[in-house]
Each structure stands twice: as structure tokens, then as C-alpha cells.
């Protein structure tokens, strides 16, 4: 049995009259949310129906190197150096449309050979940088492979807390008042930045890296000393920082969405119960050992019908306004008594894929991943309606006339 068969199959042959769909699940990544992604990737792989889908694990390590192989299916193997295990092979996702998948052992030598593993659909489960931010989506667009989740633009904008605030406010969606700045601005004139923040916002404030999730790098400041300290921390994770005014006496309410365009549905709402003013990384993922599902939460959130409908409406409107597809978890800050709602952020690759929210609504994890694959294929079919071939005689005319302004060419206006 060849490398590709070993990478794809779980060690036994399956008899089926219907062709299975090969889904490449990508997880890990060069991101501070690397470990969270490993957990999400394994949750997704486990959710697929083995009779209908061949799941190919694709792991990207912390240095950005790609691997595939049978040992990557077992979560316990990641406690050690998983890529050194027998059966794990280096791989790359080819950007060429002729390959439409993974090249396994791409630098094979004399006694090995590279093999091609075609993928029907790719399911990215990378959180944050180099996965949720549009970069991986761009690679998949070039490779012309259907993929789960938001496209390049929606992924990039939603991942950027600063740009998403600008886009959502233009759609009339209420957002939290904020100030943003870059590492360069801070290094050039920190006192000026602090002065601007203090005049624009009131304490307490939240300080956030612009493009990270899982509460990494986030801090709360009640005075200038804490503000400066948290800015330094945030700038160690990102070159741009967002400082938000805290919404006093608010509760966090989360809502997942699923679908695309005019067929987007909202999940049941949840209210996380935190030990602090916001859910830290530890509260989200390490208390209880079961990922986001293990955190204490109230499902459904204890809100009246009108407020619940209002939040779900904003969630669907926000996802649609960014041209989102697939799924996302949208986090709100809510003051229930005043019926005030503020959209906090959009996560296009939420931890645990928000399975627990859909489960509370009667959808199994299997149904969620199958629906996401269906949406990926629908988006791909829509893309195929675009024409990418527009032929002209421009090259021939340019060759005849010369490259204007280029040194050494016929008809050049450039000085010798």
C-alpha cells in the first residue's frame, strides 16, 4: 500500500457502492492558537461519517511545515514529537490547479518518490494567523479546491478587529467605542498615543491585539500604568492594537451562524459564566479539559424573546454584510435591562466549531460538518460561473511597439 493510501485510510477497507468524498482537515499552524487548532481539528475529523467521507489529516507545525499521515489522527500523539512518528510524511498543498491537492514527500530523493493526493474539499480548522485571516483561503483559491468557511475577504476583515468595526458600523450595527494605533506610532510617540486614548475613552478599557483570538494578549486597564503595560503585551503579539471602552454592567452573549447569503440561520444564544470580567484563555480551554464546551455557560441565555431576536438579527446581518459563508460565532456585549446590544467580535473559525450551540438546537456535530461541506461545494459551483479567461492581442501589440519607458527596448523614452 502506498503513502497516500496509508495517509487516507484508517487501516481497514470499506465497502460502499457510493464514492466517498475526500476531505482534507488542516489544523495546527504558525499561530499562537496552535494548540487550540489541534483540538478543533480532531473534533472535526471525529465528526465525519466514515462511510461517506475519507478524512485526510493535514498538520502544520509551529514553524509552518506541512505533514500528513495516519498518526496525526490520534490526539494523544501530539503530546510528543508527532512529526517524527513512523507513517507521518512531509507534504505541501500545491497552488497549481493541475494537482488539486497534496503533494506527499515533495522533496523525495532517489529511493522515494512524491505522490499526489487529490482532495475534493478542504476543511481549514486553523485559528488566527495564517489560517483564519484569509491567507490559507487565498492558497485554496489559487489551487481551485472547494473549502469550508469564509472566503478571502470575509476571513481577512472578520479576523481584523479594527477593520471589522469599521465595516460593521457602516451597516448600522452597534459596536463598542474604540481607538486603534500601530506599533510604529507607539514607538515614535507613546505619550501622544496615551493622551489620545485617555481623551477619547474612559477607564476601564480593554486592550487587544488587532488580529488574535482566544483572549490571547487581551488585558483590562483601570489606570494609565496598567494601560501602558497591557499595550506592550498586545504589541508583542501584533503590530496593531485596539483599545476599547469597557461596557459596564454588561454580560457576554454569543451566537453562532450557519449558511450563506440569504440562507443564514442563527443558533441558540449562550451566556458564558466567567470568573473575571471576560473569558480568559484558561477559562475558555483549560478548566474542565473539554475545550469551549467545558466552560460554564447558560444555554439558552436568560434573555427575553425580543432581546433574543434582536441579537440573532444582528448576528445574521453582520455575517451577511461581510459576505460570510459557512459558520462563525459572533460575540456580543449586552445590557439586558436597557436592551442595549454591542457587537464585540466575529470569529470565523470558533473554538470547537461551536458544536455545542448547534447541539442545543438539535443538530449533531456530524450534521454540522456535512452542512459545511455542502456550503463549500455550493460556493465552488458559484465560483465556476465566473470567467477567468479574457484573451486579447495586447502582448503581440506590445511586442511590435516596444515596452515604453523600459531601458533598452525599442521605442524607449528612458535615458541610456
C-alpha atoms as one frame of an Amber mdcrd trajectory, in Angstrom:
protein
   0.000   0.000   0.000   1.394   3.393  -0.977   1.949   6.514   1.096  -1.315
   8.084   0.014  -3.429   5.094   0.925  -1.792   4.935   4.342  -2.415   8.644
   4.819  -6.074   8.366   3.860  -7.358   5.098   5.216  -7.842   4.101   8.824
  -6.327   0.662   8.385  -9.301  -1.232   7.011 -11.094  -1.353   3.694 -14.610
  -0.042   3.477 -17.123  -1.477   1.060 -19.514   1.121  -0.346 -21.444   1.459
  -3.565 -21.180   5.240  -3.297 -17.920   7.098  -3.834 -16.638   8.690  -0.658
 -15.672  12.364  -0.506 -12.039  13.061   0.362 -11.830  15.891   2.896  -8.504
  17.346   3.949  -8.723  18.729   7.502  -5.967  21.288   8.123  -5.000  22.093
  11.711  -2.113  23.394  13.812  -0.470  26.302  12.055   2.048  29.060  12.652
  -0.159  30.799  15.163  -0.306  31.441  18.903  -3.587  29.487  18.787  -1.772
  26.384  17.515  -2.873  24.088  20.342  -6.500  25.213  20.160  -6.457  24.403
  16.447  -5.184  20.868  17.084  -8.163  20.224  19.353 -10.654  21.726  16.886
  -9.153  19.749  14.006  -9.577  16.465  15.851 -13.128  17.327  16.849 -13.952
  17.956  13.189 -12.247  14.764  11.962 -14.133  12.713  14.544 -17.464  14.253
  13.485 -17.396  12.943   9.900 -19.278   9.817   8.857 -16.527   7.339   7.944
 -18.792   5.582   5.461 -19.277   8.707   3.371 -16.053  10.671   3.879 -12.360
   9.841   3.703 -10.720  12.276   6.107  -7.092  13.223   5.448  -5.327  14.819
   8.436  -3.079  17.714   7.390  -0.954  19.123  10.190   1.032  22.367  10.012
   3.648  22.613  12.748   4.641  25.768  14.623   7.326  26.541  12.039   4.873
  26.299   9.141   5.905  22.846   7.837   3.136  20.625   6.442   2.613  16.925
   7.211   0.070  14.163   6.625  -0.240  10.569   7.775  -2.146   8.142   9.951
  -0.556   9.016  13.359  -1.906  12.560  13.015  -5.407  11.202  13.665  -4.596
  10.414  17.307  -4.700  13.373  19.680  -2.515  11.561  22.208   0.372  11.528
  19.708   0.655  15.321  19.951   1.975  15.068  23.485   5.333  14.197  21.906
   7.124  14.993  18.640   4.334  13.728  16.409   6.043  14.504  13.104   8.858
  12.060  13.901   6.469   9.099  14.151   6.515   6.384  11.527   3.812   6.993
   8.961   3.994  10.792   9.097   5.123  12.298   5.794   6.007  15.814   4.718
   3.537  17.386   2.331   2.621  20.613   0.578  -0.666  21.885  -0.769   0.031
  22.670  -4.399  -1.216  26.062  -5.637  -1.343  24.627  -9.154  -4.772  23.750
 -10.494  -3.287  20.690 -12.200  -2.664  18.995  -8.843  -5.845  19.840  -6.943
  -4.484  18.539  -3.678  -1.490  17.470  -1.599   1.939  16.510  -2.851   3.245
  13.972  -0.334   7.035  13.690   0.095   7.580  16.732  -2.178  11.382  16.594
  -1.811  11.676  12.834  -2.222  15.107  11.574  -3.153  16.471   8.608  -5.040
  14.783   5.870  -3.008  11.420   7.569  -2.584   9.019   9.274  -4.887   6.483
  12.033  -4.496   2.837  11.114  -4.673  -0.250  13.162  -5.377  -3.284  13.042
  -3.106  -6.273  14.734  -4.671  -8.711  16.441  -2.311 -12.390  17.005  -3.004
 -12.797  19.563  -0.230 -10.505  21.214   2.306 -11.715  21.933   5.844  -9.454
  24.556   7.475  -9.550  24.484  11.271  -6.685  26.881  11.962  -7.424  29.737
  14.353  -5.908  33.183  13.935  -2.773  33.955  11.930  -2.001  32.101   8.693
  -5.302  30.259   8.658  -8.322  32.265   9.753  -7.074  35.543   8.296  -7.543
  34.896   4.569  -4.023  33.679   3.798  -4.862  29.970   3.692  -8.089  30.780
   1.874  -6.055  32.579  -0.794  -3.907  29.487  -1.311  -7.013  27.340  -1.710
  -8.478  29.809  -4.201  -5.303  29.557  -6.293  -5.380  25.764  -6.059  -9.045
  25.851  -7.142 -10.134  23.480  -4.366 -13.501  23.875  -2.606 -13.006  24.818
   1.034 -15.128  25.217   4.130 -15.747  28.613   5.644 -15.480  32.244   4.692
 -13.661  33.409   1.595 -10.528  35.546   1.457 -12.161  38.928   2.023 -14.603
  37.920   4.755 -11.876  35.963   6.581  -9.414  38.857   6.450 -11.876  41.541
   7.537 -13.510  39.487  10.298 -10.096  38.494  11.652  -9.077  42.145  11.910
 -10.898  43.715  14.859 -10.161  47.233  13.615 -11.386  46.782  10.046 -14.405
  44.719  11.087 -15.536  47.520  13.407 -15.343  49.995  10.545 -17.255  47.698
   8.187 -19.953  46.776  10.702 -20.540  50.339  11.874 -21.195  51.303   8.248
 -24.032  48.761   8.276 -25.619  50.332  11.335 -24.582  47.530  13.677 -23.793
  48.883  17.155 -20.157  48.441  18.168 -18.047  49.333  21.192 -16.272  52.703
  21.079 -12.560  52.197  20.420  -9.187  53.655  19.439  -6.548  51.902  17.335
  -2.876  52.510  16.596   0.223  50.764  15.263   3.478  49.601  16.816   5.278
  52.320  14.848   3.036  55.049  16.267   3.589  53.732  19.790   7.366  53.533
  19.442   7.527  57.037  17.946   5.341  58.826  20.488   3.845  56.692  23.292
   2.769  59.717  25.339   0.835  61.109  22.386  -0.934  57.769  21.902  -1.819
  57.580  25.595  -3.130  61.151  25.546  -5.343  60.366  22.555  -6.738  57.221
  24.223  -7.460  58.950  27.527  -9.280  61.827  25.823 -11.321  59.513  23.564
 -12.250  56.799  26.095 -12.901  56.358  29.799 -11.480  53.802  32.192 -11.754
  50.886  32.460 -10.547  49.868  28.990  -9.779  46.632  27.200  -6.567  46.343
  25.208  -6.493  43.804  22.370  -4.116  42.714  19.589  -5.908  43.512  16.332
  -5.902  40.037  14.818  -5.741  37.411  17.564  -8.426  35.295  19.179  -8.843
  33.001  22.196  -8.362  36.031  24.502  -4.588  35.854  23.925  -2.845  39.162
  24.641  -6.007  40.841  25.996  -5.857  42.924  29.151  -8.062  45.259  31.174
  -6.738  48.587  32.407  -8.153  50.753  35.198  -5.390  53.349  35.092  -2.574
  54.639  32.908   0.090  52.343  34.379  -1.954  49.247  33.526  -2.855  50.726
  30.136   0.793  51.115  29.172   1.684  47.651  30.423  -1.127  45.932  28.506
  -0.274  47.863  25.336   3.276  46.487  25.499   1.905  42.952  25.857  -0.540
  43.365  22.977   2.157  44.794  20.700   4.294  41.721  21.309   1.580  39.678
  19.542   0.531  42.071  16.781   1.730  45.252  15.081  -1.668  46.937  15.600
  -3.672  47.337  18.791  -7.285  48.116  19.591  -8.278  49.836  22.837 -11.973
  49.609  23.683 -14.091  51.295  26.297 -15.442  48.719  28.717 -19.210  48.313
  28.630 -20.089  48.491  32.307 -22.589  46.021  33.791 -22.810  44.062  30.536
 -22.943  40.310  30.025 -21.341  38.405  27.176 -23.787  36.724  24.802 -22.626
  34.514  21.951 -24.482  33.380  18.847 -23.330  31.027  16.094 -24.444  31.405
  12.489 -24.503  28.859   9.678 -25.170  29.344   5.979 -24.541  31.896   3.232
 -26.125  34.929   1.608 -29.897  34.914   2.219 -29.964  31.464   3.850 -28.206
  32.111   7.161 -29.555  30.657  10.390 -28.701  31.693  13.924 -28.148  29.266
  16.778 -29.491  29.335  20.295 -27.789  32.038  22.378 -25.347  31.328  25.192
 -24.175  33.346  28.166 -20.697  32.308  29.347 -20.252  32.445  33.106 -16.774
  33.813  33.748 -14.594  34.073  36.834 -13.468  37.517  35.685 -14.617  40.458
  33.583 -14.018  38.475  30.410 -13.253  34.879  29.473  -9.518  34.285  29.599
  -7.737  31.617  27.559  -7.621  29.382  30.632 -11.344  29.759  31.288 -12.154
  29.003  27.665  -9.989  25.946  27.182  -8.282  24.536  30.271 -10.874  24.466
  33.037 -12.576  21.092  32.856 -10.427  19.840  29.993 -13.181  19.758  27.392
 -12.494  22.836  25.310 -15.052  25.613  24.995 -17.812  23.147  25.744 -16.446
  22.626  29.246 -16.654  26.301  30.231 -19.560  27.226  32.454 -22.403  28.694
  30.402 -26.123  29.231  30.321 -27.827  27.783  27.216 -30.173  29.250  26.208
 -29.152  32.646  27.539 -31.692  34.008  30.061 -32.979  36.847  27.861 -36.489
  37.817  26.851 -37.808  36.940  23.383 -37.466  40.446  21.924 -33.845  40.836
  23.005 -33.001  37.321  21.809 -34.496  38.071  18.385 -32.616  41.386  18.246
 -29.253  39.717  18.900 -29.889  36.946  16.373 -30.866  39.566  13.810 -27.622
  41.487  14.338 -25.625  38.244  14.078 -27.152  37.347  10.724 -26.846  40.940
   9.448 -23.167  41.120  10.448 -22.286  37.803   8.816 -24.093  38.736   5.622
 -22.581  42.228   5.497 -19.062  40.736   5.453 -20.114  38.247   2.736 -19.588
  35.436   5.197 -20.307  31.804   4.437 -20.001  28.591   6.364 -20.056  29.298
  10.058 -18.965  31.827  12.652 -19.505  32.624  16.304 -20.428  36.244  16.934
 -19.841  37.660  20.403 -21.938  40.468  21.859 -21.876  42.617  24.979 -25.410
  43.089  26.236 -27.113  45.168  28.936 -30.355  43.209  29.290 -32.358  45.704
  31.349 -31.671  48.535  28.894 -31.916  46.233  25.833 -28.552  47.608  24.706
 -26.543  45.372  22.355 -22.959  45.861  21.141 -21.254  43.523  18.700 -17.855
  42.691  20.155 -16.201  40.478  17.519 -16.719  37.847  14.836 -14.879  34.502
  14.933 -14.995  32.770  11.543 -13.300  29.677  12.976 -14.665  29.414  16.521
 -13.181  27.029  19.054 -14.861  23.615  18.921 -16.673  24.976  15.840 -19.477
  25.969  18.228 -20.781  22.381  18.027 -22.343  22.749  21.479 -24.559  25.648
  20.325 -25.932  23.686  17.385 -26.332  20.605  19.568 -28.580  22.652  21.848
 -30.680  23.345  18.781 -30.917  19.692  17.748 -28.065  19.462  15.215 -25.362
  16.863  15.706 -21.693  17.572  15.003 -21.975  15.228  12.010 -24.811  17.266
  10.564 -22.862  20.498  11.074 -19.709  19.337   9.247 -21.742  17.818   6.420
 -23.659  21.071   6.013 -20.375  22.992   5.923 -19.014  20.728   3.186 -22.224
  21.255   1.239 -21.837  25.030   1.574 -18.226  24.772   0.393 -19.307  22.921
  -2.712 -22.102  25.423  -3.360 -19.592  28.287  -3.163 -17.257  26.448  -5.530
 -20.072  25.905  -8.039 -20.890  29.609  -7.828 -17.250  30.485  -8.430 -17.170
  28.282 -11.530 -19.706  30.596 -13.127 -17.050  33.330 -13.268 -14.918  33.651
 -16.373 -11.169  33.898 -15.827 -10.145  33.753 -19.482 -10.143  37.057 -21.345
  -7.882  36.893 -24.362  -6.552  39.939 -26.210  -3.763  40.768 -28.645  -2.085
  43.065 -26.098   1.134  41.029 -25.887   1.506  40.951 -29.662   0.881  44.692
 -29.971   3.314  45.469 -27.147   5.987  43.286 -28.764   5.535  45.182 -32.044
   5.546  48.651 -30.457   8.123  48.047 -27.745   7.886  48.435 -23.979   7.508
  52.158 -23.483   9.744  53.572 -20.803  11.796  50.391 -20.285  15.525  50.828
 -20.771  16.966  49.034 -23.781  13.671  48.372 -25.591  12.505  49.627 -28.931
  10.716  52.928 -28.640  12.036  53.513 -25.134  11.845  57.010 -23.756  14.252
  56.177 -20.968  17.677  57.736 -20.929  20.594  55.441 -21.803
